[in-house]
Amino acid sequence: MLTPLYSDPYLRDSIDLVRYSGDCRLGKVIYKPGGFWPLTNYDFYELFGITHGSAILNVNNTSVTVSTGNVCLLPPHVDVTRHFSKETETHQFWMAFNCELLTKNTQKLAKDAPLCLPMSPAFKALIEAGFSIPHTHSESACHFLESLAECAVAEYLNMAEYTQFSSLTHGPVHKALNVLHNQYADHDCLPKAIAASHVTANHLTKLFQKELQTSPSKLLWKIRTIRGLELTKETALQVSEIAFLCGFRNPYHFSRLIKQYCGKSPRELRNSQQSPLS
């Protein structure tokens, strides 16, 4: 239950901080518009979440906006100031816990995780479970709270992986890949892939290099070449026909890429009866 605060210098309206063990504390607070929390540098981890309103954190001189439904994983030994929305009250929760609760491997993963993420339904359920326990400090309640902190960090890391995957499967690279794989035979396939990505050609190339370690044009020619190898093996079509069906402007370019890819020309592949994809 939130306890009202009167004449609070940080413009806190009410607070609930009765759930804690020796290594973990779970609490929530409501800030009035314009509320703030001064500079801190804790020696423990903190999950800082917003369920209503917003906040701007300054973390080691880096500004981070935390909107409704977002949570931050603040590592130990960082300078943090917190300024809450000036337009509306802000509902904030925190889970602070000692480093010893996390394994060395989890701490390493946490170090590399994004600073702020949208809360998943599973993460929200974990926090709600923490606030559902009685206001008691029994041994079992303390153990539950500490285990909950470990689970919350594990789900935070899971959220980080999903966010990274989602950016790949719903972002510019994924949109371009759809065109490259489905319209590779079209001579204007590459311009259409760039248009579908809704970013510039240069930016798309940078994204491809970062996520796939290749460029859109190189990938397109690879897709065309592999499809040409398949048709060379599986059909009796003329090389010139295969080249045209796979988006090549002439059979010589097609034959050259086939030889670069597998060491044999289309004719040599057919003569040897060797699987070009083996």
N, C-alpha and C positions, 0 to 999 in steps of 0.2 A: 504494500500500500504506500502511496506517495504521501510524504509528510510535508505540509506547507512550510515555506521559509518566508520570513518577514525581514525587510530591509537588508536583503542580501546584496553585497557589493558587486556580485557578478550577474545580477538580474536573474537568478534562479528562482523559479516559482515554487517548485516542490521537488522532493528527492526521495528515492528508495535505495538504501544501501545496506540492508541487513543480511544479505546472503553472502557469506564469505567463509573461507577455510584458511588454513595457514598458508596456502599457496595460490589461492584463487579468490577473486571478488567479482560479483555480478551486481550491477546496479542500473538504475535509470533515473533520469532527471528531466524536468521541463524547464526550458529557458524562456524568459519573456523576450519579446522582440528587442534585438540589439544586445542580447546577452553575450558573454565571452568568458573564456578561461585563460588565465595568464600563462606565460612561458613555463613549460615543464620539461624535464629530462629524466624520465624514469629508468630504472634498471630492470624493468619487466616488460613483457609483451602486453599489448592492449588491442582488443577488438572494439572499435568505435563505430556505432551504427546510428542511423537516423531513420525513425519511423514516421516522422511528420516534420515539415519544415526543411531547413537546410543549414549547412555550415561551411565555412571556408577554413581549412587547416593550413598553417604554414609549417611545413616539415623540413627542417634544415634549409630554410630559405626557398623551398619549393611550394608553390600554392596548389592546394588540392581542393576542389569543390566536391562536397558530399551532399548529394540530393536525397530526397525521400526514397527509402528502399535500398540505399547503398550502405556498405560497411567498409571500414578501413582496417587493415592489419598493421598496427604501428609497432615497429621493432624496438628493442631496448636501446637506450643511449642515443636518442635523437631529440633535437630541440623541436618542441611543438607548441604553437599557440592556436587557439580556437576562437573563431568569431561566428556567431550564430545569426540567422536571418533577422534583418531589421524590420521586415514587413509582417511577420507572423511568429507565433511561439513555435519553438522547436522541441520535439520529443526525441531524446537521445538515450541510448543505452551503452553500457560498456561492460566488457569482461576483461579483467586484468589478471595476469597469472605469471608466476615465476618461470624463468627459462628452463628450470630443471624438469618441468612437466613434459617438455618436448624432447624427443630423441635428437641426436646430432644431425641425422639425415633430415628430419622434419624441419629443424632450424635452418638447414641449408636450403631446402625447398622454399621455406617461408621468406628467406632473404631474397630469393629470385622472383617471388610472386608479385603481381601488381599491387600497388599501394591501396587502391580502392576498386571495389567490385559491386555489382548488383547482387542483392541477397537472393539465394535460391529458396524455394519452398522448404527444402530440407534444412537449410541453415536457420530460417525463421522458426521452424518447429523446434530446433535444438534450443534456441534462445527462450522460446515460450516454455519449454520444459524446465529450464532453469528457474524461471519466475514462478513456476507452479509449485515448487517445493515449499514446505512450511518454513517459517522464519525460525529455524532451529539450527544449532551448530553441533548436532550429534555427529558421531564418527561416520555413520553411513551417509548422512547428508553431505558432509565435507567430501567424502570419497566420490559421491555422485557428481558434485560440482566440479571437482578436479577432472574427472573422467569426461564430463561434458565439455570442458575447455579443450581437451585433446581432440574430441570429436568435432568441435566447432572449427578448429584449425584444419583438421583433415578435410572437412567439407569446404572450407575456404580455398584450399589448394585444388579441390575438385572443381570448384567454380572457376578458378583461374584457368584450368585446362579446358573446360567447356567454352569459356569466353574466347580463348585462343582458337579452338576448333571452329567455333561459330563464325569468327571473323574470316576464317579461310573458306568455309562452306557457304557463306552468304555475302561475302565481300566481292571486290572487283575481280580478284583472281578466279574465283569460282564462276562468276558470270562469263568471263572470257573463256574459261576452259569449256564451258557448255557449248559455246559457238565453235571452238576449235575442233572438238570431238564430233560434233554433229553436222558441221558444214564445211569440213576440210576440203571437199571436192570443189567448192566454189572459188573462183579466182579472187574474189573480194572477201574471202574469209577473214583475213587478218584485220582489215579496216572494220568489218562488222564486229569482230571480237573486241576491238578497242572501243567502239561505240557502245557496245553492251556493258562494258565495265564502268562507264560513266566517269572515267578519269582520263588524263592525257596519256598519249603513247609513251612518253618518257617516264611518267609515274608508274604506269602499268609494268613497264620493263623493270623498274626498280623493285616492284612488289614481286614479280616473277623471280628475279634473282634472289631476293630474300627468302621466299617461301619454297621455291622449286629448284633453285640453283641453275636456271636456264632463262632464255628469253622467249617471248611469245612466238617470234618468227622461227627460232630453232625448234621449238616444240611442235609447231605446225608442220615443218618439214619432216620431223621425226614421225609424227602421226601419219602423214601421207606415205612415207617410206614403208612403215610397218604394214599399213593396209595394202600397199603394192606388193609386198612380200607375200602376204596371205593370198592375194589373187593370183600371183605367179605360181604358187604352190597348188592352189585348189581349183584353178580353172585352166582352160585351154585358150584363153583370150590372147590376142596379139599384144606384144609389149607396148605398142603405141596406144592400143585401146586401154590397157591398164593404167598407163601414164595419164591419159585424159580423165579417166574415172576417178583418179586420186588427186586431181588438181594440178598436175604438172603441165607446163605449157609445151614441152617437147619430150620425146622418149629418151633423148640423150642425157638430159638432166636426171631423169628418173633412173636410168641405168647407172649413172655415175654415183648417185646416192646409195643405190642398192649395193654397189661394189664397196663403197666406203663403209656401209653398215655391216656387211657380212663377209666381205672378201671375195665375192663372186658376182659375175654379171647375171642378169635374169636368165639368159640362155644357158650359162654354165650350171646354174642352179637346177634348171629343168633337166639338163642332160645327166646330171649326177643323181637325180632323184633324191637329193638330200633335203631334209626339211630346212627351209630357210630360217625358221625361228628356233632351231635347236642350238 
